[in-house]
Amino acid sequence: MILGRENKRRVHGCLIHVDIINGKIWIQRDGTEEGVASELVKVGVPKDRIVLGFRSPELRKNTDFAIA
């Protein structure tokens, strides 16, 4: 979670949102520097089990990750 103040306004939001849908890891939001997908691959999760849900299906076709 992102929590704090910026220009006297309260800031509150989600840094990472991940769902497991039909046995695949769907990354819905990724506000990290390294990238959640990269970290998952480093620990042995196959790319065909990771969906970059924050990208449109059209753009997902151009990645090494699962489309859906």
CHARMM internal coordinates of N, CA and C (Angstrom, degrees):
IC EDIT
DIST 1 N 1 CA 1.4477
DIST 1 CA 1 C 1.5230
ANGL 1 N 1 CA 1 C 109.87
DIST 1 C 2 N 1.2891
ANGL 1 CA 1 C 2 N 114.09
DIHE 1 N 1 CA 1 C 2 N 145.74
DIST 2 N 2 CA 1.4615
ANGL 1 C 2 N 2 CA 121.07
DIHE 1 CA 1 C 2 N 2 CA 172.61
DIST 2 CA 2 C 1.5219
ANGL 2 N 2 CA 2 C 105.83
DIHE 1 C 2 N 2 CA 2 C -102.64
DIST 2 C 3 N 1.3142
ANGL 2 CA 2 C 3 N 116.62
DIHE 2 N 2 CA 2 C 3 N 124.32
DIST 3 N 3 CA 1.4496
ANGL 2 C 3 N 3 CA 120.27
DIHE 2 CA 2 C 3 N 3 CA -178.27
DIST 3 CA 3 C 1.5157
ANGL 3 N 3 CA 3 C 108.49
DIHE 2 C 3 N 3 CA 3 C -143.95
DIST 3 C 4 N 1.3168
ANGL 3 CA 3 C 4 N 116.36
DIHE 3 N 3 CA 3 C 4 N 131.11
DIST 4 N 4 CA 1.4480
ANGL 3 C 4 N 4 CA 119.00
DIHE 3 CA 3 C 4 N 4 CA 179.08
DIST 4 CA 4 C 1.5149
ANGL 4 N 4 CA 4 C 111.12
DIHE 3 C 4 N 4 CA 4 C 166.15
DIST 4 C 5 N 1.3167
ANGL 4 CA 4 C 5 N 114.76
DIHE 4 N 4 CA 4 C 5 N -156.90
DIST 5 N 5 CA 1.4675
ANGL 4 C 5 N 5 CA 120.82
DIHE 4 CA 4 C 5 N 5 CA 179.81
DIST 5 CA 5 C 1.5191
ANGL 5 N 5 CA 5 C 109.46
DIHE 4 C 5 N 5 CA 5 C -131.90
DIST 5 C 6 N 1.3088
ANGL 5 CA 5 C 6 N 114.67
DIHE 5 N 5 CA 5 C 6 N 142.39
DIST 6 N 6 CA 1.4543
ANGL 5 C 6 N 6 CA 121.52
DIHE 5 CA 5 C 6 N 6 CA 176.58
DIST 6 CA 6 C 1.5254
ANGL 6 N 6 CA 6 C 107.04
DIHE 5 C 6 N 6 CA 6 C -141.31
DIST 6 C 7 N 1.3080
ANGL 6 CA 6 C 7 N 116.68
DIHE 6 N 6 CA 6 C 7 N 123.07
DIST 7 N 7 CA 1.4662
ANGL 6 C 7 N 7 CA 121.55
DIHE 6 CA 6 C 7 N 7 CA -177.39
DIST 7 CA 7 C 1.5262
ANGL 7 N 7 CA 7 C 111.72
DIHE 6 C 7 N 7 CA 7 C 52.03
DIST 7 C 8 N 1.3411
ANGL 7 CA 7 C 8 N 115.72
DIHE 7 N 7 CA 7 C 8 N 44.32
DIST 8 N 8 CA 1.4602
ANGL 7 C 8 N 8 CA 124.04
DIHE 7 CA 7 C 8 N 8 CA 178.27
DIST 8 CA 8 C 1.5277
ANGL 8 N 8 CA 8 C 113.87
DIHE 7 C 8 N 8 CA 8 C 67.46
DIST 8 C 9 N 1.3289
ANGL 8 CA 8 C 9 N 117.98
DIHE 8 N 8 CA 8 C 9 N 5.19
DIST 9 N 9 CA 1.4640
ANGL 8 C 9 N 9 CA 121.18
DIHE 8 CA 8 C 9 N 9 CA 177.69
DIST 9 CA 9 C 1.5263
ANGL 9 N 9 CA 9 C 109.12
DIHE 8 C 9 N 9 CA 9 C -105.22
DIST 9 C 10 N 1.2932
ANGL 9 CA 9 C 10 N 115.12
DIHE 9 N 9 CA 9 C 10 N 145.21
DIST 10 N 10 CA 1.4657
ANGL 9 C 10 N 10 CA 120.54
DIHE 9 CA 9 C 10 N 10 CA 178.46
DIST 10 CA 10 C 1.5253
ANGL 10 N 10 CA 10 C 109.39
DIHE 9 C 10 N 10 CA 10 C -73.91
DIST 10 C 11 N 1.3294
ANGL 10 CA 10 C 11 N 115.94
DIHE 10 N 10 CA 10 C 11 N 133.08
DIST 11 N 11 CA 1.4626
ANGL 10 C 11 N 11 CA 122.10
DIHE 10 CA 10 C 11 N 11 CA 177.62
DIST 11 CA 11 C 1.5241
ANGL 11 N 11 CA 11 C 107.10
DIHE 10 C 11 N 11 CA 11 C -113.85
DIST 11 C 12 N 1.3087
ANGL 11 CA 11 C 12 N 116.01
DIHE 11 N 11 CA 11 C 12 N 127.49
DIST 12 N 12 CA 1.4563
ANGL 11 C 12 N 12 CA 121.29
DIHE 11 CA 11 C 12 N 12 CA -179.66
DIST 12 CA 12 C 1.5183
ANGL 12 N 12 CA 12 C 107.65
DIHE 11 C 12 N 12 CA 12 C -147.15
DIST 12 C 13 N 1.3116
ANGL 12 CA 12 C 13 N 116.71
DIHE 12 N 12 CA 12 C 13 N 124.78
DIST 13 N 13 CA 1.4530
ANGL 12 C 13 N 13 CA 118.67
DIHE 12 CA 12 C 13 N 13 CA -179.58
DIST 13 CA 13 C 1.5145
ANGL 13 N 13 CA 13 C 112.12
DIHE 12 C 13 N 13 CA 13 C -166.66
DIST 13 C 14 N 1.2888
ANGL 13 CA 13 C 14 N 113.66
DIHE 13 N 13 CA 13 C 14 N 176.63
DIST 14 N 14 CA 1.4537
ANGL 13 C 14 N 14 CA 121.88
DIHE 13 CA 13 C 14 N 14 CA -177.61
DIST 14 CA 14 C 1.5296
ANGL 14 N 14 CA 14 C 109.07
DIHE 13 C 14 N 14 CA 14 C -99.44
DIST 14 C 15 N 1.3176
ANGL 14 CA 14 C 15 N 116.91
DIHE 14 N 14 CA 14 C 15 N 124.99
DIST 15 N 15 CA 1.4587
ANGL 14 C 15 N 15 CA 122.03
DIHE 14 CA 14 C 15 N 15 CA 178.95
DIST 15 CA 15 C 1.5240
ANGL 15 N 15 CA 15 C 110.79
DIHE 14 C 15 N 15 CA 15 C -81.70
DIST 15 C 16 N 1.3360
ANGL 15 CA 15 C 16 N 116.16
DIHE 15 N 15 CA 15 C 16 N -41.28
DIST 16 N 16 CA 1.4638
ANGL 15 C 16 N 16 CA 122.30
DIHE 15 CA 15 C 16 N 16 CA -179.73
DIST 16 CA 16 C 1.5216
ANGL 16 N 16 CA 16 C 108.66
DIHE 15 C 16 N 16 CA 16 C -135.37
DIST 16 C 17 N 1.3326
ANGL 16 CA 16 C 17 N 115.57
DIHE 16 N 16 CA 16 C 17 N 134.91
DIST 17 N 17 CA 1.4712
ANGL 16 C 17 N 17 CA 121.23
DIHE 16 CA 16 C 17 N 17 CA 174.12
DIST 17 CA 17 C 1.5189
ANGL 17 N 17 CA 17 C 106.50
DIHE 16 C 17 N 17 CA 17 C -131.78
DIST 17 C 18 N 1.3404
ANGL 17 CA 17 C 18 N 115.95
DIHE 17 N 17 CA 17 C 18 N 117.71
DIST 18 N 18 CA 1.4655
ANGL 17 C 18 N 18 CA 122.21
DIHE 17 CA 17 C 18 N 18 CA -179.06
DIST 18 CA 18 C 1.5163
ANGL 18 N 18 CA 18 C 108.42
DIHE 17 C 18 N 18 CA 18 C -128.75
DIST 18 C 19 N 1.3380
ANGL 18 CA 18 C 19 N 116.42
DIHE 18 N 18 CA 18 C 19 N 133.04
DIST 19 N 19 CA 1.4581
ANGL 18 C 19 N 19 CA 122.78
DIHE 18 CA 18 C 19 N 19 CA 174.86
DIST 19 CA 19 C 1.5181
ANGL 19 N 19 CA 19 C 108.87
DIHE 18 C 19 N 19 CA 19 C -119.10
DIST 19 C 20 N 1.3195
ANGL 19 CA 19 C 20 N 116.16
DIHE 19 N 19 CA 19 C 20 N 154.48
DIST 20 N 20 CA 1.4598
ANGL 19 C 20 N 20 CA 120.94
DIHE 19 CA 19 C 20 N 20 CA 169.92
DIST 20 CA 20 C 1.5247
ANGL 20 N 20 CA 20 C 105.42
DIHE 19 C 20 N 20 CA 20 C -110.33
DIST 20 C 21 N 1.3242
ANGL 20 CA 20 C 21 N 115.82
DIHE 20 N 20 CA 20 C 21 N 115.02
DIST 21 N 21 CA 1.4628
ANGL 20 C 21 N 21 CA 122.03
DIHE 20 CA 20 C 21 N 21 CA -177.23
DIST 21 CA 21 C 1.5202
ANGL 21 N 21 CA 21 C 107.71
DIHE 20 C 21 N 21 CA 21 C -127.47
DIST 21 C 22 N 1.3240
ANGL 21 CA 21 C 22 N 115.88
DIHE 21 N 21 CA 21 C 22 N 122.35
DIST 22 N 22 CA 1.4664
ANGL 21 C 22 N 22 CA 121.87
DIHE 21 CA 21 C 22 N 22 CA 179.97
DIST 22 CA 22 C 1.5277
ANGL 22 N 22 CA 22 C 112.43
DIHE 21 C 22 N 22 CA 22 C 50.60
DIST 22 C 23 N 1.3221
ANGL 22 CA 22 C 23 N 116.14
DIHE 22 N 22 CA 22 C 23 N 41.29
DIST 23 N 23 CA 1.4576
ANGL 22 C 23 N 23 CA 120.94
DIHE 22 CA 22 C 23 N 23 CA 176.06
DIST 23 CA 23 C 1.5153
ANGL 23 N 23 CA 23 C 115.64
DIHE 22 C 23 N 23 CA 23 C 77.98
DIST 23 C 24 N 1.3230
ANGL 23 CA 23 C 24 N 117.30
DIHE 23 N 23 CA 23 C 24 N 6.43
DIST 24 N 24 CA 1.4688
ANGL 23 C 24 N 24 CA 120.83
DIHE 23 CA 23 C 24 N 24 CA 177.68
DIST 24 CA 24 C 1.5183
ANGL 24 N 24 CA 24 C 109.69
DIHE 23 C 24 N 24 CA 24 C -114.78
DIST 24 C 25 N 1.3133
ANGL 24 CA 24 C 25 N 115.18
DIHE 24 N 24 CA 24 C 25 N 151.79
DIST 25 N 25 CA 1.4659
ANGL 24 C 25 N 25 CA 121.75
DIHE 24 CA 24 C 25 N 25 CA 178.67
DIST 25 CA 25 C 1.5239
ANGL 25 N 25 CA 25 C 107.66
DIHE 24 C 25 N 25 CA 25 C -91.58
DIST 25 C 26 N 1.3218
ANGL 25 CA 25 C 26 N 115.82
DIHE 25 N 25 CA 25 C 26 N 113.16
DIST 26 N 26 CA 1.4649
ANGL 25 C 26 N 26 CA 122.33
DIHE 25 CA 25 C 26 N 26 CA 179.11
DIST 26 CA 26 C 1.5274
ANGL 26 N 26 CA 26 C 108.47
DIHE 25 C 26 N 26 CA 26 C -99.13
DIST 26 C 27 N 1.3178
ANGL 26 CA 26 C 27 N 116.61
DIHE 26 N 26 CA 26 C 27 N 116.53
DIST 27 N 27 CA 1.4664
ANGL 26 C 27 N 27 CA 121.34
DIHE 26 CA 26 C 27 N 27 CA 176.55
DIST 27 CA 27 C 1.5285
ANGL 27 N 27 CA 27 C 106.53
DIHE 26 C 27 N 27 CA 27 C -91.93
DIST 27 C 28 N 1.3281
ANGL 27 CA 27 C 28 N 115.19
DIHE 27 N 27 CA 27 C 28 N 108.04
DIST 28 N 28 CA 1.4707
ANGL 27 C 28 N 28 CA 120.99
DIHE 27 CA 27 C 28 N 28 CA -176.34
DIST 28 CA 28 C 1.5292
ANGL 28 N 28 CA 28 C 111.65
DIHE 27 C 28 N 28 CA 28 C -89.03
DIST 28 C 29 N 1.3295
ANGL 28 CA 28 C 29 N 115.83
DIHE 28 N 28 CA 28 C 29 N -31.90
DIST 29 N 29 CA 1.4733
ANGL 28 C 29 N 29 CA 120.79
DIHE 28 CA 28 C 29 N 29 CA 178.98
DIST 29 CA 29 C 1.5132
ANGL 29 N 29 CA 29 C 106.91
DIHE 28 C 29 N 29 CA 29 C -147.06
DIST 29 C 30 N 1.3161
ANGL 29 CA 29 C 30 N 115.89
DIHE 29 N 29 CA 29 C 30 N 135.95
DIST 30 N 30 CA 1.4630
ANGL 29 C 30 N 30 CA 120.64
DIHE 29 CA 29 C 30 N 30 CA 178.97
DIST 30 CA 30 C 1.5193
ANGL 30 N 30 CA 30 C 109.08
DIHE 29 C 30 N 30 CA 30 C -141.01
DIST 30 C 31 N 1.3082
ANGL 30 CA 30 C 31 N 115.52
DIHE 30 N 30 CA 30 C 31 N 101.19
DIST 31 N 31 CA 1.4612
ANGL 30 C 31 N 31 CA 121.02
DIHE 30 CA 30 C 31 N 31 CA 179.47
DIST 31 CA 31 C 1.5187
ANGL 31 N 31 CA 31 C 112.67
DIHE 30 C 31 N 31 CA 31 C -103.24
DIST 31 C 32 N 1.3291
ANGL 31 CA 31 C 32 N 117.32
DIHE 31 N 31 CA 31 C 32 N 20.05
DIST 32 N 32 CA 1.4580
ANGL 31 C 32 N 32 CA 120.84
DIHE 31 CA 31 C 32 N 32 CA -178.43
DIST 32 CA 32 C 1.5236
ANGL 32 N 32 CA 32 C 110.67
DIHE 31 C 32 N 32 CA 32 C -90.84
DIST 32 C 33 N 1.3215
ANGL 32 CA 32 C 33 N 115.68
DIHE 32 N 32 CA 32 C 33 N 160.77
DIST 33 N 33 CA 1.4723
ANGL 32 C 33 N 33 CA 120.24
DIHE 32 CA 32 C 33 N 33 CA 179.49
DIST 33 CA 33 C 1.5202
ANGL 33 N 33 CA 33 C 111.97
DIHE 32 C 33 N 33 CA 33 C -73.47
DIST 33 C 34 N 1.3239
ANGL 33 CA 33 C 34 N 117.40
DIHE 33 N 33 CA 33 C 34 N -45.71
DIST 34 N 34 CA 1.4685
ANGL 33 C 34 N 34 CA 121.78
DIHE 33 CA 33 C 34 N 34 CA -177.10
DIST 34 CA 34 C 1.5130
ANGL 34 N 34 CA 34 C 112.37
DIHE 33 C 34 N 34 CA 34 C -75.43
DIST 34 C 35 N 1.3020
ANGL 34 CA 34 C 35 N 116.93
DIHE 34 N 34 CA 34 C 35 N -36.54
DIST 35 N 35 CA 1.4515
ANGL 34 C 35 N 35 CA 121.51
DIHE 34 CA 34 C 35 N 35 CA -176.05
DIST 35 CA 35 C 1.5180
ANGL 35 N 35 CA 35 C 111.24
DIHE 34 C 35 N 35 CA 35 C 99.13
DIST 35 C 36 N 1.3113
ANGL 35 CA 35 C 36 N 115.96
DIHE 35 N 35 CA 35 C 36 N 126.91
DIST 36 N 36 CA 1.4577
ANGL 35 C 36 N 36 CA 121.73
DIHE 35 CA 35 C 36 N 36 CA -179.03
DIST 36 CA 36 C 1.5251
ANGL 36 N 36 CA 36 C 110.31
DIHE 35 C 36 N 36 CA 36 C -61.57
DIST 36 C 37 N 1.3243
ANGL 36 CA 36 C 37 N 117.73
DIHE 36 N 36 CA 36 C 37 N -41.99
DIST 37 N 37 CA 1.4660
ANGL 36 C 37 N 37 CA 120.96
DIHE 36 CA 36 C 37 N 37 CA -179.36
DIST 37 CA 37 C 1.5239
ANGL 37 N 37 CA 37 C 111.12
DIHE 36 C 37 N 37 CA 37 C -59.11
DIST 37 C 38 N 1.3041
ANGL 37 CA 37 C 38 N 117.67
DIHE 37 N 37 CA 37 C 38 N -43.43
DIST 38 N 38 CA 1.4663
ANGL 37 C 38 N 38 CA 121.63
DIHE 37 CA 37 C 38 N 38 CA 178.87
DIST 38 CA 38 C 1.5238
ANGL 38 N 38 CA 38 C 111.28
DIHE 37 C 38 N 38 CA 38 C -61.95
DIST 38 C 39 N 1.3137
ANGL 38 CA 38 C 39 N 116.42
DIHE 38 N 38 CA 38 C 39 N -41.27
DIST 39 N 39 CA 1.4606
ANGL 38 C 39 N 39 CA 120.78
DIHE 38 CA 38 C 39 N 39 CA 179.34
DIST 39 CA 39 C 1.5283
ANGL 39 N 39 CA 39 C 110.94
DIHE 38 C 39 N 39 CA 39 C -66.42
DIST 39 C 40 N 1.3304
ANGL 39 CA 39 C 40 N 116.84
DIHE 39 N 39 CA 39 C 40 N -40.18
DIST 40 N 40 CA 1.4628
ANGL 39 C 40 N 40 CA 120.23
DIHE 39 CA 39 C 40 N 40 CA 178.35
DIST 40 CA 40 C 1.5283
ANGL 40 N 40 CA 40 C 111.11
DIHE 39 C 40 N 40 CA 40 C -63.71
DIST 40 C 41 N 1.3233
ANGL 40 CA 40 C 41 N 116.80
DIHE 40 N 40 CA 40 C 41 N -42.01
DIST 41 N 41 CA 1.4712
ANGL 40 C 41 N 41 CA 120.91
DIHE 40 CA 40 C 41 N 41 CA 178.36
DIST 41 CA 41 C 1.5250
ANGL 41 N 41 CA 41 C 110.13
DIHE 40 C 41 N 41 CA 41 C -62.82
DIST 41 C 42 N 1.3390
ANGL 41 CA 41 C 42 N 117.62
DIHE 41 N 41 CA 41 C 42 N -40.40
DIST 42 N 42 CA 1.4688
ANGL 41 C 42 N 42 CA 121.89
DIHE 41 CA 41 C 42 N 42 CA 179.48
DIST 42 CA 42 C 1.5238
ANGL 42 N 42 CA 42 C 112.34
DIHE 41 C 42 N 42 CA 42 C -59.05
DIST 42 C 43 N 1.3433
ANGL 42 CA 42 C 43 N 116.72
DIHE 42 N 42 CA 42 C 43 N -32.81
DIST 43 N 43 CA 1.4664
ANGL 42 C 43 N 43 CA 119.84
DIHE 42 CA 42 C 43 N 43 CA -178.55
DIST 43 CA 43 C 1.5239
ANGL 43 N 43 CA 43 C 112.45
DIHE 42 C 43 N 43 CA 43 C -94.32
DIST 43 C 44 N 1.3326
ANGL 43 CA 43 C 44 N 116.33
DIHE 43 N 43 CA 43 C 44 N 8.69
DIST 44 N 44 CA 1.4543
ANGL 43 C 44 N 44 CA 119.78
DIHE 43 CA 43 C 44 N 44 CA 171.15
DIST 44 CA 44 C 1.5128
ANGL 44 N 44 CA 44 C 117.94
DIHE 43 C 44 N 44 CA 44 C 102.88
DIST 44 C 45 N 1.3225
ANGL 44 CA 44 C 45 N 119.04
DIHE 44 N 44 CA 44 C 45 N 7.00
DIST 45 N 45 CA 1.4602
ANGL 44 C 45 N 45 CA 120.30
DIHE 44 CA 44 C 45 N 45 CA 177.47
DIST 45 CA 45 C 1.5320
ANGL 45 N 45 CA 45 C 108.00
DIHE 44 C 45 N 45 CA 45 C -77.19
DIST 45 C 46 N 1.3388
ANGL 45 CA 45 C 46 N 117.74
DIHE 45 N 45 CA 45 C 46 N 126.13
DIST 46 N 46 CA 1.4682
ANGL 45 C 46 N 46 CA 120.05
DIHE 45 CA 45 C 46 N 46 CA 179.86
DIST 46 CA 46 C 1.5297
ANGL 46 N 46 CA 46 C 111.10
DIHE 45 C 46 N 46 CA 46 C -65.25
DIST 46 C 47 N 1.3156
ANGL 46 CA 46 C 47 N 116.16
DIHE 46 N 46 CA 46 C 47 N 143.43
DIST 47 N 47 CA 1.4696
ANGL 46 C 47 N 47 CA 120.97
DIHE 46 CA 46 C 47 N 47 CA -178.63
DIST 47 CA 47 C 1.5229
ANGL 47 N 47 CA 47 C 112.68
DIHE 46 C 47 N 47 CA 47 C -61.21
DIST 47 C 48 N 1.3381
ANGL 47 CA 47 C 48 N 117.08
DIHE 47 N 47 CA 47 C 48 N -27.44
DIST 48 N 48 CA 1.4665
ANGL 47 C 48 N 48 CA 118.94
DIHE 47 CA 47 C 48 N 48 CA -179.38
DIST 48 CA 48 C 1.5307
ANGL 48 N 48 CA 48 C 112.62
DIHE 47 C 48 N 48 CA 48 C -77.32
DIST 48 C 49 N 1.3535
ANGL 48 CA 48 C 49 N 117.17
DIHE 48 N 48 CA 48 C 49 N 1.49
DIST 49 N 49 CA 1.4665
ANGL 48 C 49 N 49 CA 122.73
DIHE 48 CA 48 C 49 N 49 CA 175.39
DIST 49 CA 49 C 1.5243
ANGL 49 N 49 CA 49 C 111.31
DIHE 48 C 49 N 49 CA 49 C -106.86
DIST 49 C 50 N 1.3375
ANGL 49 CA 49 C 50 N 117.18
DIHE 49 N 49 CA 49 C 50 N 1.88
DIST 50 N 50 CA 1.4614
ANGL 49 C 50 N 50 CA 122.30
DIHE 49 CA 49 C 50 N 50 CA -177.25
DIST 50 CA 50 C 1.5287
ANGL 50 N 50 CA 50 C 108.82
DIHE 49 C 50 N 50 CA 50 C -116.69
DIST 50 C 51 N 1.3322
ANGL 50 CA 50 C 51 N 115.98
DIHE 50 N 50 CA 50 C 51 N 127.98
DIST 51 N 51 CA 1.4686
ANGL 50 C 51 N 51 CA 121.78
DIHE 50 CA 50 C 51 N 51 CA 178.35
DIST 51 CA 51 C 1.5194
ANGL 51 N 51 CA 51 C 108.16
DIHE 50 C 51 N 51 CA 51 C -115.44
DIST 51 C 52 N 1.3198
ANGL 51 CA 51 C 52 N 116.21
DIHE 51 N 51 CA 51 C 52 N 128.17
DIST 52 N 52 CA 1.4715
ANGL 51 C 52 N 52 CA 121.12
DIHE 51 CA 51 C 52 N 52 CA 176.38
DIST 52 CA 52 C 1.5258
ANGL 52 N 52 CA 52 C 107.80
DIHE 51 C 52 N 52 CA 52 C -85.59
DIST 52 C 53 N 1.3202
ANGL 52 CA 52 C 53 N 115.75
DIHE 52 N 52 CA 52 C 53 N 80.20
DIST 53 N 53 CA 1.4587
ANGL 52 C 53 N 53 CA 122.10
DIHE 52 CA 52 C 53 N 53 CA -174.35
DIST 53 CA 53 C 1.5159
ANGL 53 N 53 CA 53 C 114.42
DIHE 52 C 53 N 53 CA 53 C -63.75
DIST 53 C 54 N 1.3130
ANGL 53 CA 53 C 54 N 117.65
DIHE 53 N 53 CA 53 C 54 N -20.24
DIST 54 N 54 CA 1.4706
ANGL 53 C 54 N 54 CA 120.90
DIHE 53 CA 53 C 54 N 54 CA 179.09
DIST 54 CA 54 C 1.5261
ANGL 54 N 54 CA 54 C 111.87
DIHE 53 C 54 N 54 CA 54 C -76.79
DIST 54 C 55 N 1.3234
ANGL 54 CA 54 C 55 N 116.90
DIHE 54 N 54 CA 54 C 55 N -7.87
DIST 55 N 55 CA 1.4718
ANGL 54 C 55 N 55 CA 121.72
DIHE 54 CA 54 C 55 N 55 CA 176.18
DIST 55 CA 55 C 1.5203
ANGL 55 N 55 CA 55 C 109.06
DIHE 54 C 55 N 55 CA 55 C -103.53
DIST 55 C 56 N 1.3155
ANGL 55 CA 55 C 56 N 116.94
DIHE 55 N 55 CA 55 C 56 N 151.97
DIST 56 N 56 CA 1.4692
ANGL 55 C 56 N 56 CA 120.47
DIHE 55 CA 55 C 56 N 56 CA 177.78
DIST 56 CA 56 C 1.5282
ANGL 56 N 56 CA 56 C 109.37
DIHE 55 C 56 N 56 CA 56 C -69.71
DIST 56 C 57 N 1.3290
ANGL 56 CA 56 C 57 N 117.41
DIHE 56 N 56 CA 56 C 57 N 154.86
DIST 57 N 57 CA 1.4723
ANGL 56 C 57 N 57 CA 119.87
DIHE 56 CA 56 C 57 N 57 CA 178.01
DIST 57 CA 57 C 1.5339
ANGL 57 N 57 CA 57 C 112.22
DIHE 56 C 57 N 57 CA 57 C -55.18
DIST 57 C 58 N 1.3099
ANGL 57 CA 57 C 58 N 117.15
DIHE 57 N 57 CA 57 C 58 N -33.16
DIST 58 N 58 CA 1.4702
ANGL 57 C 58 N 58 CA 120.97
DIHE 57 CA 57 C 58 N 58 CA 178.68
DIST 58 CA 58 C 1.5310
ANGL 58 N 58 CA 58 C 111.08
DIHE 57 C 58 N 58 CA 58 C -63.01
DIST 58 C 59 N 1.3286
ANGL 58 CA 58 C 59 N 116.78
DIHE 58 N 58 CA 58 C 59 N -42.96
DIST 59 N 59 CA 1.4659
ANGL 58 C 59 N 59 CA 120.43
DIHE 58 CA 58 C 59 N 59 CA -180.00
DIST 59 CA 59 C 1.5232
ANGL 59 N 59 CA 59 C 111.84
DIHE 58 C 59 N 59 CA 59 C -75.01
DIST 59 C 60 N 1.3328
ANGL 59 CA 59 C 60 N 116.71
DIHE 59 N 59 CA 59 C 60 N -30.03
DIST 60 N 60 CA 1.4709
ANGL 59 C 60 N 60 CA 120.14
DIHE 59 CA 59 C 60 N 60 CA 179.70
DIST 60 CA 60 C 1.5301
ANGL 60 N 60 CA 60 C 111.48
DIHE 59 C 60 N 60 CA 60 C -62.46
DIST 60 C 61 N 1.3162
ANGL 60 CA 60 C 61 N 116.73
DIHE 60 N 60 CA 60 C 61 N -28.74
DIST 61 N 61 CA 1.4746
ANGL 60 C 61 N 61 CA 120.87
DIHE 60 CA 60 C 61 N 61 CA 179.81
DIST 61 CA 61 C 1.5247
ANGL 61 N 61 CA 61 C 111.54
DIHE 60 C 61 N 61 CA 61 C -60.23
DIST 61 C 62 N 1.3208
ANGL 61 CA 61 C 62 N 116.73
DIHE 61 N 61 CA 61 C 62 N -26.95
DIST 62 N 62 CA 1.4678
ANGL 61 C 62 N 62 CA 121.89
DIHE 61 CA 61 C 62 N 62 CA -175.74
DIST 62 CA 62 C 1.5246
ANGL 62 N 62 CA 62 C 112.91
DIHE 61 C 62 N 62 CA 62 C -91.50
DIST 62 C 63 N 1.3285
ANGL 62 CA 62 C 63 N 118.10
DIHE 62 N 62 CA 62 C 63 N 11.52
DIST 63 N 63 CA 1.4621
ANGL 62 C 63 N 63 CA 121.25
DIHE 62 CA 62 C 63 N 63 CA 179.51
DIST 63 CA 63 C 1.5195
ANGL 63 N 63 CA 63 C 109.58
DIHE 62 C 63 N 63 CA 63 C -113.69
DIST 63 C 64 N 1.3201
ANGL 63 CA 63 C 64 N 116.30
DIHE 63 N 63 CA 63 C 64 N 170.62
DIST 64 N 64 CA 1.4611
ANGL 63 C 64 N 64 CA 121.81
DIHE 63 CA 63 C 64 N 64 CA 175.74
DIST 64 CA 64 C 1.5271
ANGL 64 N 64 CA 64 C 111.98
DIHE 63 C 64 N 64 CA 64 C -84.52
DIST 64 C 65 N 1.3355
ANGL 64 CA 64 C 65 N 116.67
DIHE 64 N 64 CA 64 C 65 N -1.15
DIST 65 N 65 CA 1.4582
ANGL 64 C 65 N 65 CA 121.80
DIHE 64 CA 64 C 65 N 65 CA -176.48
DIST 65 CA 65 C 1.5211
ANGL 65 N 65 CA 65 C 110.20
DIHE 64 C 65 N 65 CA 65 C -93.42
DIST 65 C 66 N 1.3402
ANGL 65 CA 65 C 66 N 115.81
DIHE 65 N 65 CA 65 C 66 N 170.47
DIST 66 N 66 CA 1.4641
ANGL 65 C 66 N 66 CA 121.62
DIHE 65 CA 65 C 66 N 66 CA -179.87
DIST 66 CA 66 C 1.5255
ANGL 66 N 66 CA 66 C 110.38
DIHE 65 C 66 N 66 CA 66 C -64.88
DIST 66 C 67 N 1.3329
ANGL 66 CA 66 C 67 N 115.06
DIHE 66 N 66 CA 66 C 67 N 149.09
DIST 67 N 67 CA 1.4816
ANGL 66 C 67 N 67 CA 119.93
DIHE 66 CA 66 C 67 N 67 CA 177.67
DIST 67 CA 67 C 1.5170
ANGL 67 N 67 CA 67 C 109.54
DIHE 66 C 67 N 67 CA 67 C -82.11
DIST 67 C 68 N 1.3205
ANGL 67 CA 67 C 68 N 116.89
DIHE 67 N 67 CA 67 C 68 N -39.67
DIST 68 N 68 CA 1.4781
ANGL 67 C 68 N 68 CA 121.95
DIHE 67 CA 67 C 68 N 68 CA 178.67
DIST 68 CA 68 C 1.4969
ANGL 68 N 68 CA 68 C 109.72
DIHE 67 C 68 N 68 CA 68 C -161.61
END
COOR INIT
IC SEED 1 N 1 CA 1 C
IC BUILD
